């Protein structure tokens, strides 16, 4: 699946998107997998309350299943307007 | 209903005129415009606005459709810019048209409240001396959604 990062999450991880092969069942499982990769991922995902997640461009929750999801995006709370 | 996510500036007068001219039998047209301001008087050089292409348009469309269904609106318009903006530049505008002003005002406020916290935009302040800070979301903005 494609994973996208925005704002300071993108800066902390150092890339805007990447393709990941995963068997993670939920968003939380995926986060755990990413955290284990490298320090920059652990830093970006240190505090999930500071993050939001979208699945196929719809806001979602960290306990949501990843079944059939093609695009996951992580970002901080939005600041439009 | 029109949604535009764009890098280019927009003309407030021309957009407002075109919007008002496009609705029939609407006794009330409300417009709101957001402008880049130096929040802390700290020498803001620019505001960089990042967004999530694809999701942004979907989210704004869903928010505007919800407003159209909740209030008796003749039409609604949302324009939101992204990219690098200088202080004083217009970031975004919403416009609503209705038979009566209450619907137009309330729907415009609803659009603004949801657009601030549910549309995937992120602001970064570029300050004098090369410092750059991501603007933090405010609890008060999240709380504002509860009244709807």
gemmi code that builds the backbone of each chain (N, CA, C; Angstrom):
import gemmi

chains = {
    "A": [
        ("UNK", (0.839, -1.199, 0.000), (0.000, 0.000, 0.000), (0.873, 1.248, 0.000)),
        ("UNK", (0.260, 2.369, -0.367), (0.986, 3.638, -0.351), (0.782, 4.313, 0.996)),
        ("UNK", (1.872, 4.815, 1.562), (1.768, 5.568, 2.809), (2.234, 6.994, 2.537)),
        ("UNK", (1.398, 7.947, 2.931), (1.702, 9.361, 2.709), (1.896, 10.058, 4.049)),
        ("UNK", (2.809, 11.018, 4.049), (3.077, 11.800, 5.260), (2.949, 13.283, 4.920)),
        ("UNK", (2.361, 14.038, 5.845), (2.203, 15.471, 5.607), (2.728, 16.292, 6.789)),
        ("UNK", (3.035, 17.549, 6.477), (3.467, 18.551, 7.464), (4.670, 18.031, 8.267)),
        ("UNK", (4.658, 18.169, 9.613), (5.877, 17.806, 10.347), (6.129, 16.307, 10.379)),
        ("UNK", (5.099, 15.517, 10.109), (5.304, 14.063, 10.019), (6.197, 13.763, 8.805)),
        ("UNK", (5.900, 14.436, 7.688), (6.705, 14.305, 6.476), (8.147, 14.753, 6.735)),
        ("UNK", (8.274, 15.877, 7.434), (9.623, 16.396, 7.696), (10.412, 15.461, 8.609)),
        ("UNK", (9.750, 14.935, 9.635), (10.440, 14.087, 10.601), (10.896, 12.773, 9.958)),
        ("UNK", (10.026, 12.220, 9.106), (10.375, 10.953, 8.462), (11.291, 11.173, 7.265)),
        ("UNK", (11.147, 12.344, 6.647), (12.082, 12.703, 5.580), (11.633, 12.316, 4.186)),
        ("UNK", (10.355, 11.933, 4.045), (9.843, 11.688, 2.699), (8.324, 11.858, 2.682)),
        ("UNK", (7.788, 12.243, 1.496), (6.344, 12.511, 1.419), (5.500, 11.253, 1.246)),
        ("UNK", (6.060, 10.238, 0.634), (5.281, 8.999, 0.455), (6.207, 7.835, 0.191)),
        ("UNK", (5.707, 6.639, 0.466), (6.476, 5.436, 0.164), (5.513, 4.270, -0.020)),
        ("UNK", (6.024, 3.238, -0.673), (5.227, 2.026, -0.880), (5.693, 0.998, 0.129)),
        ("UNK", (4.738, 0.394, 0.834), (5.093, -0.541, 1.897), (4.329, -1.857, 1.706)),
        ("UNK", (5.046, -2.943, 1.787), (4.391, -4.256, 1.799), (4.181, -4.621, 3.261)),
        ("UNK", (2.953, -4.855, 3.638), (2.684, -5.137, 5.049), (1.528, -6.123, 5.205)),
        ("UNK", (1.562, -6.834, 6.308), (0.442, -7.719, 6.631), (-0.291, -7.180, 7.867)),
        ("UNK", (0.018, -5.937, 8.230), (-0.614, -5.325, 9.406), (-2.141, -5.348, 9.263)),
        ("UNK", (-2.823, -5.731, 10.336), (-4.278, -5.854, 10.281), (-4.977, -4.520, 10.500)),
        ("UNK", (-4.368, -3.696, 11.351), (-4.986, -2.398, 11.657), (-3.960, -1.276, 11.486)),
        ("UNK", (-4.449, -0.037, 11.550), (-3.554, 1.118, 11.478), (-2.540, 1.051, 12.627)),
        ("UNK", (-3.026, 0.699, 13.818), (-2.128, 0.627, 14.985), (-1.009, -0.402, 14.762)),
        ("UNK", (-1.349, -1.530, 14.135), (-0.325, -2.542, 13.819), (0.698, -1.980, 12.835)),
        ("UNK", (0.210, -1.246, 11.856), (1.105, -0.640, 10.869), (2.045, 0.362, 11.538)),
        ("UNK", (1.483, 1.166, 12.443), (2.294, 2.157, 13.169), (3.387, 1.437, 13.958)),
        ("UNK", (3.022, 0.352, 14.606), (3.993, -0.420, 15.389), (5.129, -0.923, 14.500)),
        ("UNK", (4.755, -1.387, 13.326), (5.734, -1.877, 12.347), (6.676, -0.749, 11.915)),
        ("UNK", (6.105, 0.411, 11.621), (6.911, 1.556, 11.166), (7.828, 2.056, 12.276)),
        ("UNK", (7.296, 2.093, 13.505), (8.091, 2.540, 14.652), (9.363, 1.715, 14.805)),
        ("UNK", (9.244, 0.417, 14.520), (10.366, -0.492, 14.703), (11.451, -0.358, 13.652)),
        ("UNK", (11.156, 0.412, 12.594), (12.105, 0.510, 11.483), (13.358, 1.294, 11.815)),
        ("UNK", (13.148, 2.567, 12.187), (14.277, 3.482, 12.404), (13.841, 4.547, 13.399)),
        ("UNK", (14.834, 5.232, 13.960), (14.542, 6.275, 14.949), (13.614, 7.359, 14.421)),
        ("UNK", (13.818, 7.741, 13.140), (12.996, 8.846, 12.610), (11.511, 8.462, 12.584)),
        ("UNK", (11.218, 7.188, 12.349), (9.830, 6.732, 12.400), (9.330, 6.708, 13.855)),
        ("UNK", (10.176, 6.204, 14.745), (9.804, 6.167, 16.169), (9.507, 7.581, 16.669)),
        ("UNK", (10.316, 8.555, 16.200), (10.108, 9.955, 16.621), (8.788, 10.497, 16.073)),
        ("UNK", (8.521, 10.200, 14.808), (7.298, 10.729, 14.177), (6.039, 10.134, 14.818)),
        ("UNK", (6.137, 8.864, 15.228), (4.952, 8.183, 15.774), (4.985, 8.059, 17.295)),
        ("UNK", (5.788, 8.904, 17.932), (5.955, 8.806, 19.391), (4.637, 9.042, 20.132)),
        ("UNK", (3.854, 10.013, 19.663), (2.627, 10.385, 20.371), (1.452, 10.358, 19.395)),
        ("UNK", (0.689, 9.290, 19.447), (-0.409, 9.142, 18.476), (-1.533, 10.157, 18.689)),
        ("UNK", (-1.610, 10.708, 19.919), (-2.668, 11.703, 20.151), (-2.393, 12.977, 19.354)),
        ("UNK", (-1.138, 13.135, 18.888), (-0.779, 14.315, 18.091), (-0.943, 14.043, 16.600)),
        ("UNK", (-1.439, 12.853, 16.265), (-1.542, 12.469, 14.858), (-2.974, 12.140, 14.452)),
        ("UNK", (-3.210, 12.277, 13.159), (-4.472, 11.853, 12.568), (-4.142, 10.894, 11.431)),
        ("UNK", (-5.127, 10.053, 11.072), (-4.895, 9.114, 9.986), (-6.072, 9.148, 9.020)),
        ("UNK", (-5.760, 9.033, 7.739), (-6.806, 8.916, 6.722), (-6.582, 7.627, 5.948)),
        ("UNK", (-7.654, 6.891, 5.690), (-7.601, 5.669, 4.892), (-8.333, 5.937, 3.579)),
        ("UNK", (-7.615, 5.762, 2.469), (-8.173, 6.073, 1.147), (-8.866, 7.436, 1.161)),
        ("UNK", (-8.179, 8.400, 1.760), (-8.582, 9.812, 1.751), (-9.832, 10.122, 2.570)),
        ("UNK", (-10.148, 9.244, 3.536), (-11.224, 9.530, 4.494), (-10.618, 9.488, 5.883)),
        ("UNK", (-10.933, 10.478, 6.731), (-10.436, 10.460, 8.104), (-10.870, 9.172, 8.788)),
        ("UNK", (-9.956, 8.584, 9.574), (-10.271, 7.310, 10.201), (-9.678, 7.267, 11.608)),
        ("UNK", (-9.611, 6.065, 12.177), (-9.105, 5.916, 13.544), (-7.954, 4.911, 13.536)),
        ("UNK", (-7.167, 4.931, 14.624), (-5.992, 4.052, 14.672), (-6.364, 2.576, 14.865)),
        ("UNK", (-7.578, 2.310, 15.341), (-7.961, 0.901, 15.487), (-8.686, 0.364, 14.241)),
        ("UNK", (-8.741, 1.168, 13.191), (-9.458, 0.741, 11.982), (-8.691, -0.360, 11.240)),
        ("UNK", (-9.416, -1.316, 10.655), (-8.758, -2.371, 9.877), (-8.212, -1.839, 8.551)),
        ("UNK", (-7.176, -2.506, 8.040), (-6.547, -2.067, 6.788), (-6.995, -2.903, 5.588)),
        ("UNK", (-7.969, -3.762, 5.812), (-8.501, -4.621, 4.754), (-8.859, -3.838, 3.507)),
        ("UNK", (-8.210, -4.130, 2.398), (-8.582, -3.502, 1.135), (-8.167, -2.051, 0.986)),
        ("UNK", (-7.468, -1.505, 1.979), (-7.051, -0.101, 1.922), (-5.829, 0.036, 1.011)),
        ("UNK", (-5.861, 1.031, 0.129), (-4.738, 1.229, -0.800), (-3.827, 2.386, -0.385)),
        ("UNK", (-4.407, 3.361, 0.328), (-3.635, 4.561, 0.659), (-3.864, 4.956, 2.113)),
        ("UNK", (-2.781, 5.024, 2.867), (-2.848, 5.442, 4.269), (-2.080, 6.754, 4.394)),
        ("UNK", (-2.656, 7.721, 5.070), (-1.953, 9.001, 5.254), (-1.886, 9.357, 6.734)),
        ("UNK", (-0.707, 9.795, 7.172), (-0.510, 10.247, 8.551), (-0.175, 11.729, 8.544)),
        ("UNK", (-0.795, 12.455, 9.466), (-0.547, 13.900, 9.522), (-0.984, 14.466, 10.869)),
        ("UNK", (-0.525, 15.678, 11.188), (-0.970, 16.320, 12.434), (-2.391, 16.864, 12.260)),
        ("UNK", (-3.036, 17.276, 13.362), (-4.361, 17.897, 13.245), (-4.317, 19.045, 12.234)),
        ("UNK", (-5.400, 19.174, 11.500), (-5.419, 20.098, 10.370), (-5.582, 21.553, 10.819)),
        ("UNK", (-5.017, 22.447, 10.025), (-5.049, 23.882, 10.379), (-5.398, 24.723, 9.149)),
        ("UNK", (-6.548, 24.425, 8.562), (-6.976, 25.201, 7.388), (-7.653, 26.500, 7.782)),
        ("UNK", (-8.211, 27.144, 6.785), (-9.000, 28.356, 7.017), (-8.176, 29.614, 7.075)),
    ],
    "B": [
        ("UNK", (-22.956, 24.813, -6.381), (-21.883, 24.638, -5.394), (-20.555, 24.542, -6.136)),
        ("UNK", (-19.578, 25.297, -5.660), (-18.268, 25.208, -6.312), (-17.173, 25.147, -5.247)),
        ("UNK", (-16.209, 24.243, -5.478), (-15.061, 24.087, -4.596), (-13.827, 24.339, -5.445)),
        ("UNK", (-12.936, 25.186, -4.995), (-11.690, 25.381, -5.738), (-10.504, 25.370, -4.795)),
        ("UNK", (-9.580, 24.452, -5.044), (-8.323, 24.392, -4.298), (-7.261, 24.834, -5.274)),
        ("UNK", (-6.611, 25.945, -4.995), (-5.742, 26.553, -5.998), (-4.545, 27.244, -5.372)),
        ("UNK", (-3.487, 27.354, -6.173), (-2.299, 28.065, -5.713), (-2.437, 29.565, -6.026)),
        ("UNK", (-3.105, 29.852, -7.119), (-3.207, 31.236, -7.595), (-4.082, 32.091, -6.682)),
        ("UNK", (-3.785, 33.394, -6.634), (-4.661, 34.310, -5.884), (-6.048, 34.352, -6.527)),
        ("UNK", (-7.032, 34.816, -5.743), (-8.367, 35.010, -6.321), (-8.796, 36.442, -6.074)),
        ("UNK", (-9.695, 36.915, -6.926), (-10.209, 38.280, -6.785), (-11.500, 38.219, -5.968)),
        ("UNK", (-11.451, 38.795, -4.776), (-12.588, 38.734, -3.859), (-13.833, 39.368, -4.469)),
        ("UNK", (-13.657, 40.554, -5.051), (-14.805, 41.268, -5.628), (-15.418, 40.502, -6.781)),
        ("UNK", (-14.573, 40.022, -7.685), (-15.058, 39.305, -8.868), (-15.743, 38.000, -8.464)),
        ("UNK", (-15.140, 37.298, -7.497), (-15.734, 36.032, -7.048), (-17.087, 36.281, -6.371)),
        ("UNK", (-17.138, 37.317, -5.537), (-18.384, 37.627, -4.832), (-19.475, 38.037, -5.817)),
        ("UNK", (-19.111, 38.887, -6.784), (-20.077, 39.333, -7.805), (-20.623, 38.149, -8.593)),
        ("UNK", (-19.714, 37.288, -9.041), (-20.124, 36.145, -9.858), (-21.023, 35.208, -9.052)),
        ("UNK", (-20.656, 35.024, -7.785), (-21.458, 34.137, -6.928), (-22.856, 34.710, -6.737)),
        ("UNK", (-22.931, 36.006, -6.397), (-24.229, 36.642, -6.142), (-25.084, 36.680, -7.408)),
        ("UNK", (-24.419, 36.865, -8.554), (-25.157, 36.946, -9.819), (-25.695, 35.584, -10.243)),
        ("UNK", (-25.074, 34.531, -9.734), (-25.455, 33.176, -10.151), (-26.613, 32.574, -9.374)),
        ("UNK", (-27.103, 33.288, -8.370), (-28.212, 32.720, -7.589), (-29.486, 33.536, -7.807)),
        ("UNK", (-30.593, 32.830, -7.892), (-31.867, 33.512, -8.088), (-32.672, 33.486, -6.803)),
        ("UNK", (-33.348, 34.573, -6.547), (-34.272, 34.621, -5.425), (-33.600, 34.380, -4.072)),
        ("UNK", (-32.344, 34.767, -3.967), (-31.666, 34.664, -2.678), (-31.589, 36.070, -2.092)),
        ("UNK", (-32.220, 36.252, -0.956), (-32.234, 37.581, -0.360), (-30.990, 37.871, 0.451)),
        ("UNK", (-30.173, 36.837, 0.667), (-28.988, 37.010, 1.518), (-27.777, 36.317, 0.918)),
        ("UNK", (-26.691, 37.064, 0.821), (-25.413, 36.475, 0.416), (-24.394, 36.840, 1.490)),
        ("UNK", (-23.756, 35.826, 2.064), (-22.717, 36.056, 3.077), (-21.386, 35.608, 2.498)),
        ("UNK", (-20.349, 36.438, 2.675), (-19.005, 36.011, 2.285), (-18.066, 36.181, 3.467)),
        ("UNK", (-17.124, 35.279, 3.582), (-16.070, 35.382, 4.580), (-14.748, 35.171, 3.870)),
        ("UNK", (-13.738, 35.960, 4.277), (-12.411, 35.829, 3.685), (-11.360, 35.702, 4.777)),
        ("UNK", (-10.472, 34.745, 4.651), (-9.359, 34.577, 5.580), (-8.097, 35.179, 4.979)),
        ("UNK", (-7.357, 35.938, 5.813), (-6.184, 36.677, 5.343), (-4.967, 36.268, 6.171)),
        ("UNK", (-3.809, 36.167, 5.551), (-2.574, 35.846, 6.274), (-2.237, 36.999, 7.214)),
        ("UNK", (-2.138, 36.691, 8.498), (-1.773, 37.746, 9.446), (-0.597, 37.282, 10.306)),
        ("UNK", (0.092, 38.261, 10.857), (1.243, 37.988, 11.714), (0.715, 37.814, 13.140)),
        ("UNK", (0.422, 36.568, 13.511), (-0.298, 36.290, 14.755), (0.417, 36.829, 15.991)),
        ("UNK", (1.726, 36.691, 16.040), (2.469, 37.090, 17.247), (3.292, 38.353, 17.034)),
        ("UNK", (3.016, 39.042, 15.950), (3.798, 40.246, 15.624), (5.282, 39.911, 15.623)),
        ("UNK", (5.605, 38.719, 15.189), (6.985, 38.235, 15.281), (7.740, 38.265, 13.968)),
        ("UNK", (7.342, 39.137, 13.086), (8.067, 39.247, 11.831), (7.791, 38.107, 10.874)),
        ("UNK", (6.509, 37.867, 10.649), (6.126, 36.810, 9.713), (6.564, 37.188, 8.291)),
        ("UNK", (7.302, 36.288, 7.663), (7.745, 36.535, 6.290), (6.781, 35.929, 5.279)),
        ("UNK", (6.274, 34.776, 5.613), (5.374, 34.081, 4.684), (4.631, 32.979, 5.414)),
        ("UNK", (3.541, 32.543, 4.812), (2.788, 31.401, 5.317), (2.801, 30.342, 4.218)),
        ("UNK", (3.284, 29.152, 4.576), (3.266, 28.071, 3.592), (2.112, 27.128, 3.922)),
        ("UNK", (1.286, 26.866, 2.963), (0.121, 26.010, 3.184), (0.267, 24.730, 2.366)),
        ("UNK", (0.337, 23.624, 3.108), (0.446, 22.311, 2.482), (-0.943, 21.676, 2.489)),
        ("UNK", (-1.218, 20.835, 1.511), (-2.502, 20.125, 1.553), (-2.344, 18.732, 0.972)),
        ("UNK", (-3.409, 17.983, 0.995), (-3.409, 16.582, 0.568), (-4.249, 16.494, -0.696)),
        ("UNK", (-3.598, 16.658, -1.857), (-4.350, 16.681, -3.117), (-5.226, 15.432, -3.233)),
        ("UNK", (-6.438, 15.621, -3.626), (-7.380, 14.499, -3.715), (-8.290, 14.491, -2.506)),
        ("UNK", (-7.700, 14.308, -1.334), (-8.523, 14.303, -0.126), (-9.083, 15.698, 0.154)),
        ("UNK", (-8.287, 16.729, -0.123), (-8.744, 18.097, 0.153), (-10.055, 18.395, -0.575)),
        ("UNK", (-10.077, 18.101, -1.869), (-11.267, 18.379, -2.674), (-12.460, 17.552, -2.163)),
        ("UNK", (-12.187, 16.276, -1.847), (-13.263, 15.404, -1.336), (-13.824, 15.937, -0.021)),
        ("UNK", (-12.920, 16.309, 0.894), (-13.356, 16.775, 2.214), (-14.162, 18.067, 2.089)),
        ("UNK", (-13.666, 19.003, 1.274), (-14.376, 20.278, 1.123), (-15.748, 20.070, 0.475)),
        ("UNK", (-15.803, 19.174, -0.505), (-17.082, 18.876, -1.163), (-18.066, 18.286, -0.157)),
        ("UNK", (-17.590, 17.351, 0.667), (-18.465, 16.724, 1.666), (-18.968, 17.765, 2.671)),
        ("UNK", (-18.095, 18.668, 3.097), (-18.477, 19.709, 4.059), (-19.523, 20.647, 3.435)),
        ("UNK", (-19.290, 21.039, 2.196), (-20.225, 21.952, 1.525), (-21.564, 21.261, 1.261)),
        ("UNK", (-21.526, 19.975, 0.894), (-22.774, 19.236, 0.674), (-23.580, 19.124, 1.969)),
        ("UNK", (-22.868, 18.916, 3.071), (-23.543, 18.841, 4.369), (-24.199, 20.186, 4.706)),
        ("UNK", (-23.498, 21.266, 4.414), (-24.068, 22.605, 4.664), (-25.312, 22.832, 3.803)),
        ("UNK", (-25.233, 22.400, 2.531), (-26.377, 22.568, 1.622), (-27.597, 21.788, 2.125)),
        ("UNK", (-27.333, 20.634, 2.762), (-28.466, 19.819, 3.217), (-29.016, 20.295, 4.567)),
        ("UNK", (-28.153, 20.899, 5.401), (-28.621, 21.337, 6.721), (-29.384, 22.649, 6.684)),
        ("UNK", (-28.952, 23.535, 5.783), (-29.608, 24.837, 5.686), (-30.249, 24.971, 4.316)),
        ("UNK", (-31.167, 25.894, 4.256), (-31.854, 26.114, 3.005), (-31.023, 27.071, 2.153)),
        ("UNK", (-30.026, 26.519, 1.468), (-29.098, 27.354, 0.700), (-29.397, 27.284, -0.789)),
        ("UNK", (-29.238, 28.427, -1.436), (-29.371, 28.451, -2.893), (-28.047, 28.014, -3.519)),
        ("UNK", (-26.933, 28.347, -2.851), (-25.623, 27.982, -3.403), (-24.546, 28.162, -2.324)),
        ("UNK", (-23.399, 27.535, -2.565), (-22.255, 27.691, -1.659), (-20.968, 27.668, -2.476)),
        ("UNK", (-19.978, 28.412, -2.000), (-18.683, 28.493, -2.693), (-17.564, 28.380, -1.659)),
        ("UNK", (-16.560, 27.571, -1.964), (-15.356, 27.510, -1.120), (-14.137, 27.625, -2.024)),
        ("UNK", (-13.290, 28.597, -1.748), (-11.999, 28.709, -2.443), (-10.920, 28.659, -1.366)),
        ("UNK", (-9.932, 27.790, -1.522), (-8.832, 27.709, -0.551), (-7.520, 27.590, -1.302)),
        ("UNK", (-6.583, 28.439, -0.936), (-5.282, 28.415, -1.615), (-4.285, 27.535, -0.884)),
        ("UNK", (-3.245, 27.155, -1.587), (-2.113, 26.468, -0.974), (-0.839, 27.053, -1.562)),
        ("UNK", (0.306, 26.654, -1.013), (1.575, 27.203, -1.473), (2.065, 28.289, -0.538)),
        ("UNK", (2.930, 29.175, -1.058), (3.555, 30.196, -0.225), (2.820, 31.525, -0.361)),
        ("UNK", (2.332, 32.057, 0.761), (1.562, 33.301, 0.748), (2.243, 34.350, 1.620)),
        ("UNK", (2.192, 35.596, 1.181), (2.774, 36.702, 1.947), (1.735, 37.265, 2.918)),
        ("UNK", (2.203, 37.923, 4.010), (1.249, 38.572, 4.920), (0.329, 39.523, 4.144)),
        ("UNK", (-0.948, 39.496, 4.495), (-1.907, 40.355, 3.811), (-2.606, 39.668, 2.649)),
        ("UNK", (-2.015, 38.573, 2.152), (-2.674, 37.855, 1.049), (-3.887, 37.088, 1.556)),
        ("UNK", (-4.855, 36.921, 0.673), (-6.044, 36.151, 1.041), (-5.769, 34.663, 0.918)),
        ("UNK", (-6.116, 33.939, 1.962), (-5.908, 32.490, 1.977), (-7.110, 31.775, 1.363)),
        ("UNK", (-8.294, 32.192, 1.788), (-9.482, 31.440, 1.393), (-10.721, 32.318, 1.478)),
        ("UNK", (-11.794, 31.847, 0.881), (-13.081, 32.504, 1.079), (-14.197, 31.462, 1.025)),
        ("UNK", (-15.276, 31.761, 1.737), (-16.499, 30.988, 1.556), (-17.612, 31.987, 1.239)),
        ("UNK", (-18.590, 31.526, 0.504), (-19.783, 32.335, 0.249), (-20.992, 31.426, 0.318)),
        ("UNK", (-22.061, 31.960, 0.872), (-23.316, 31.214, 0.933), (-24.444, 32.141, 0.502)),
        ("UNK", (-25.437, 31.561, -0.121), (-26.613, 32.335, -0.536), (-27.864, 31.599, -0.086)),
        ("UNK", (-28.795, 32.382, 0.455), (-30.043, 31.782, 0.957), (-31.170, 32.809, 0.840)),
        ("UNK", (-32.391, 32.335, 1.046), (-33.523, 33.274, 1.036), (-33.399, 34.271, 2.175)),
        ("UNK", (-32.974, 33.747, 3.346), (-32.895, 34.598, 4.535), (-31.489, 34.581, 5.123)),
        ("UNK", (-31.136, 35.651, 5.824), (-29.749, 35.798, 6.253), (-29.311, 34.781, 7.301)),
        ("UNK", (-30.250, 34.316, 8.148), (-29.867, 33.390, 9.211), (-29.228, 32.124, 8.620)),
        ("UNK", (-29.871, 31.571, 7.604), (-29.322, 30.379, 6.952), (-27.952, 30.673, 6.344)),
        ("UNK", (-27.841, 31.829, 5.697), (-26.576, 32.163, 5.024), (-25.443, 32.347, 6.041)),
        ("UNK", (-25.726, 33.061, 7.152), (-24.705, 33.278, 8.184), (-24.303, 31.965, 8.847)),
        ("UNK", (-25.316, 31.202, 9.274), (-25.011, 29.951, 9.985), (-24.249, 28.970, 9.112)),
        ("UNK", (-24.680, 28.852, 7.871), (-24.002, 27.913, 6.965), (-22.556, 28.349, 6.715)),
        ("UNK", (-22.327, 29.660, 6.628), (-20.956, 30.156, 6.415), (-20.085, 29.836, 7.633)),
        ("UNK", (-20.652, 29.975, 8.826), (-19.901, 29.641, 10.038), (-19.601, 28.151, 10.124)),
        ("UNK", (-20.590, 27.371, 9.741), (-20.413, 25.917, 9.723), (-19.281, 25.536, 8.750)),
        ("UNK", (-19.329, 26.112, 7.566), (-18.282, 25.833, 6.575), (-16.910, 26.168, 7.143)),
        ("UNK", (-16.803, 27.327, 7.792), (-15.509, 27.758, 8.344), (-15.037, 26.825, 9.456)),
        ("UNK", (-15.965, 26.480, 10.369), (-15.592, 25.611, 11.490), (-15.083, 24.258, 10.992)),
        ("UNK", (-15.780, 23.683, 10.032), (-15.380, 22.358, 9.547), (-14.138, 22.414, 8.678)),
        ("UNK", (-14.055, 23.479, 7.893), (-12.901, 23.625, 7.010), (-11.593, 23.779, 7.815)),
        ("UNK", (-11.664, 24.418, 8.964), (-10.467, 24.624, 9.780), (-9.927, 23.312, 10.345)),
        ("UNK", (-10.824, 22.410, 10.738), (-10.390, 21.214, 11.467), (-10.555, 19.903, 10.718)),
        ("UNK", (-11.274, 19.914, 9.587), (-11.546, 18.655, 8.898), (-11.098, 18.620, 7.437)),
        ("UNK", (-10.577, 19.717, 6.943), (-10.034, 19.707, 5.581), (-8.507, 19.635, 5.710)),
        ("UNK", (-7.863, 18.754, 4.944), (-6.432, 18.507, 5.149), (-5.510, 19.605, 4.616)),
        ("UNK", (-5.456, 20.689, 5.394), (-4.508, 21.783, 5.146), (-3.629, 21.921, 6.384)),
        ("UNK", (-2.374, 22.285, 6.173), (-1.467, 22.549, 7.299), (-0.704, 23.829, 7.003)),
        ("UNK", (-0.675, 24.711, 7.995), (-0.004, 26.003, 7.823), (1.361, 25.997, 8.506)),
        ("UNK", (2.321, 26.588, 7.840), (3.650, 26.750, 8.420), (4.028, 28.219, 8.324)),
        ("UNK", (4.424, 28.795, 9.469), (4.830, 30.201, 9.475), (6.330, 30.296, 9.236)),
        ("UNK", (6.702, 31.085, 8.241), (8.109, 31.345, 7.965), (8.427, 32.693, 8.595)),
        ("UNK", (9.337, 32.673, 9.605), (9.611, 33.885, 10.382), (10.949, 34.494, 9.993)),
        ("UNK", (11.158, 35.714, 10.457), (12.431, 36.397, 10.193), (13.570, 35.569, 10.790)),
        ("UNK", (14.693, 35.558, 10.104), (15.844, 34.809, 10.614), (15.824, 33.341, 10.215)),
        ("UNK", (14.868, 32.993, 9.378), (14.853, 31.640, 8.824), (14.132, 30.608, 9.669)),
        ("UNK", (13.569, 31.049, 10.822), (12.826, 30.071, 11.628), (11.509, 29.715, 10.951)),
        ("UNK", (11.073, 28.496, 11.154), (9.795, 28.070, 10.573), (9.049, 27.222, 11.582)),
        ("UNK", (7.787, 27.550, 11.821), (6.976, 26.811, 12.797), (5.678, 26.325, 12.162)),
        ("UNK", (5.366, 25.045, 12.388), (4.043, 24.564, 11.991), (3.025, 25.162, 12.955)),
        ("UNK", (1.937, 25.655, 12.429), (0.869, 26.202, 13.267), (0.167, 25.031, 13.957)),
        ("UNK", (0.038, 25.129, 15.282), (-0.611, 24.052, 16.036), (-2.125, 24.216, 15.984)),
        ("UNK", (-2.825, 23.098, 15.888), (-4.286, 23.146, 15.931), (-4.715, 23.593, 17.324)),
        ("UNK", (-5.797, 24.370, 17.389), (-6.269, 24.883, 18.676), (-7.457, 24.061, 19.168)),
        ("UNK", (-7.489, 23.826, 20.485), (-8.618, 23.105, 21.084), (-9.928, 23.831, 20.794)),
        ("UNK", (-9.848, 25.162, 20.794), (-11.061, 25.956, 20.595), (-11.662, 25.690, 19.213)),
        ("UNK", (-10.791, 25.389, 18.223), (-11.292, 25.078, 16.883), (-11.978, 23.715, 16.850)),
        ("UNK", (-11.417, 22.769, 17.586), (-12.020, 21.437, 17.664), (-13.356, 21.523, 18.424)),
        ("UNK", (-13.342, 22.316, 19.515), (-14.562, 22.484, 20.318), (-15.684, 23.142, 19.504)),
        ("UNK", (-15.279, 23.995, 18.560), (-16.279, 24.726, 17.762), (-17.174, 23.773, 16.980)),
        ("UNK", (-16.673, 22.569, 16.689), (-17.478, 21.610, 15.911), (-18.650, 21.050, 16.710)),
        ("UNK", (-18.488, 21.098, 18.039), (-19.511, 20.463, 18.887), (-20.860, 21.177, 18.830)),
        ("UNK", (-20.826, 22.454, 18.485), (-22.109, 23.185, 18.502), (-22.984, 22.827, 17.313)),
        ("UNK", (-22.420, 22.138, 16.330), (-23.236, 21.768, 15.178), (-23.794, 20.378, 15.368)),
    ],
}
model = gemmi.Model(1)
for chain_id, residues in chains.items():
    chain = gemmi.Chain(chain_id)
    for i, (resn, *xyz) in enumerate(residues, 1):
        res = gemmi.Residue()
        res.name, res.seqid = resn, gemmi.SeqId(i, " ")
        for name, pos in zip(("N", "CA", "C"), xyz):
            atom = gemmi.Atom()
            atom.name, atom.element = name, gemmi.Element(name[0])
            atom.pos, atom.b_iso = gemmi.Position(*pos), 0.0
            res.add_atom(atom)
        chain.add_residue(res)
    model.add_chain(chain)
structure = gemmi.Structure()
structure.add_model(model)
structure.setup_entities()
